[in-house]
Amino acid sequence: MHPVFLGIILFSLLVSSLICLWIIKTKVSKWTRILVAFSVNALILSIASAFLYKLDVQTFHKQTEGLFDSMGIGTLVFFVPINTFITILVMEFIKNKRERTGNERPI
């Protein structure tokens, strides 16, 4: 996988996790948090896909070596549901941990 793709995917995961952890404090429903996580991931990764495609088509469009490299620019779009699922797991883990300990302090 191209290092630029890996950096963008991890950045998207970090931003969506931080936003959703902040949203947990507002006591909104679980489905709203899932929608926010999906939207943030989709927005970041689709903008990055468009930007990288305009930047250098030959490098990022299609490659044939390594894991996920044959997908080219589609790799970023492929990781939208994966990042969303990981964010949901993080949210549920933090929420359950806070409820179990009775600790309602901000993260």
Secondary structure, 3 states (H helix, E strand, C coil): CCHHHHHHHHHHHHHHHHHHHHHHCCCCCHHHHHHHHHHHHHHHHHHHHHHHHHHCHHHHCCCCCCCCHHHCCHHHHHHHHHHHHHHHHHHHHHHHHHHHHCCCCCC
